[in-house]
Amino acid sequence: MGLHENDRASASVERRLEQLAALAFAAADVLFEVDRAFRIRHVGGAIQKLTGHSARAVRGMSLFDMLIPSDRIFLKRVVEAFDQGEPVRRTAVRFLRGESENTVAMLGMTVMPGSVGERLVTATILDRGFTSASSEDGFLDRSSFLSVAQRLTSVGDEKAQFNLVMLGLPQTVKSAAMQDTALGKAVYAEIEAILRLSSENGAVTRLGNGAFAYFQKVGDDPNLVAEKIVEATEVPLTRPFIQKLPLDAMLMEHKEIEKALNYALETFADERTRQGIAFENLPDCLAAANNRDRGMVTSCRNIIKDETFFQVLQPILTLKNGIIQHYEVLTRFAEGVARGIANTGDFIQIAEQIGMINTFDLLNCVKTIKLLQQLPNEIKLALNVSGRSVQSAGFASQMMNLLDSAEMKVSPSRLLIEITETRGITDFDGATSLLQWLVKRGHRICLDDFGAGAMSFEYLRRFPVDYVKIDGHFFRNAMTSGRDRILIRAIARCSFELGCRTVAEMIETEVDAALAKELGVECGQGWLFGQPVTADQLLASVERVTRIQGRSGSENFPLSRTASLPVRRKEIEKEAPPALKAKAPRKKMTARDNS
């Protein structure tokens, strides 16, 4: 080939590159030219907007290093699939932007013309207002996942185009011990990458208990995904358990589809029901959900009518010195009466839906007052009251009469009122009036699950609040999310300025407690400090501590202290029940159960 022919070939390649770049930028914001190792050779476009860095600063960097850690393994899987001839479709990843920020972008990929192993990668920045909410591992929350499911569901006579696939991992893989090891974390990262790559639109949600859900085209075989997981993790275990549900809705309405999908996901997430039910179609799921709901409503009515619930107490203490501030009163059910009701949160929601929450909250208040009458004067209790009850004029009148009655016989400072946001408060005037009356009377007010509901800051702005309890899942996310750490630190600072004490829920380890203190949170609650106990158990512990004090000649040992104990701590802990000594977590609980 002559010199002029070489020049013409080179010019032709350059023209093709220019055409590809023009085509890429017609739909993309940034174009990367990367080598075989995915080091960036050239970059063009809105790189500053994507990463916060200039084109010169990122040149020579690995494209993988520019992503958040959980997305790096995912991109590795994407590249492997691309090299095997599979197209890159709707691959959303998060680019690092500073210490705690990230930018969501949709990737595209093509082979670099005239070279071997080199690629052109495009990134289209997505407006967060148009992207589904996702966790740090790239999985969708339940609401966002259901929104995707609605879009993929066929209606009318149209046959299903997609399946909802639910996958449960073997017991060994999903164990807490496995997840806490380096091997376990690597295994989970591979599983997460495979599921995101296999699902339509990359939509995957975590169901808990080692279970996940994602979407596949009807003709695709979910067993192939299971095989990929077994092959990639290299752990010789039994295969994952799989169930699939065709996404065809026939004549179902939007809310009915959501209810049916929720039923399928919740049933699969529960290991007790996972393998006993086969999912045939959405109408069958809807019928089963309706039958379950009728049973749960009956159980809820009977529990309130017959008062077949009891109370347990869990301490809230100051993180700095371990002194107990008060105990939260948590609801539990007598054995066999809560048929179909999974936890206290579900019970409260049903009670609100059937209009019995006011009755339950008043009964709970009476029981709590009777508990306080039995317990030493140093002990204070926080009573959960629904946001729906707080704004009810009828409930306010009955509660005022109860607290002002001769039977009260308890100092108001010993009874705290904890507002839960299961249903949003709409009548702020009515709620504020009751809370101000309670404060004037000497009661303290707590806001429960702060950060979990949409109205948290509005409640803090309007109501006279003494304690702000940071939602347990929000706090747990702060272990890995810099963004959540910034928000919690800001909440703690804001609460301090307003004269409120902050409480972190679901503290299960010393690491959790250290993080809470680092973020400026004053108090903590969780299994590290004690599991919930009955009033009888708490009374027994007080009596045992008193006996130990008598034997040792101590007169000043504080009953309200669980940390920084004197030298006799070991002797005391041998005899004291879980309420007065630190405990390692025995099981995972819901935010309400563990708060």
Secondary structure, 3 states (H helix, E strand, C coil): CCHHHHHHHHHHHHHHHHHHHHHHHHHCCEEEEECCCCEEEEEEECHHHHHCCCHHHHCCCECHHHECHHHHHHHHHHHHHHHCCCCCCCEEEEEEECCCEEEEEEEEEEECCCCCCCEEEEEEECCHHHCCCECCCCCECHHHHHHHHHHHCECCCCCCCEEEEEEECCHHHHCHHHHCCHHHHHHHHHHHHHHHHHCHHHCEEEEECCEEEEEEECCCCHHHHHHHHHHHHCCCCCCCEEEEEECECCCCCHHHHHHHHHHHHHHHHCCCCCCCCCCCCHHHHHHHHHHHHHHHHHHHHHHHHHCCEEEEEEEEEECCCCEEEEEEEEEEECCCCCCCCCCHHHHHHHHHHCCCHHHHHHHHHHHHHHHHHHCCCCCCEEEEEEHHHHCCHHHHHHHHHHHHCCCCCCCHHHEEEEEECCCCCCCHHHHHHHHHHHHHHCCCEEEEEECCCCCHHHHHHHCCCCEEEECHHHHHHCCCCHHHHHHHHHHHHHHHHCCCEEEECCCCCHHHHHHHHHCCCCEECCCCCCCCECHHHHHHHHHHHHHHHHHHCCCCCCCCECCCCCCCHHHHHHHCCHHHCCCCCCCCCCCCCCC
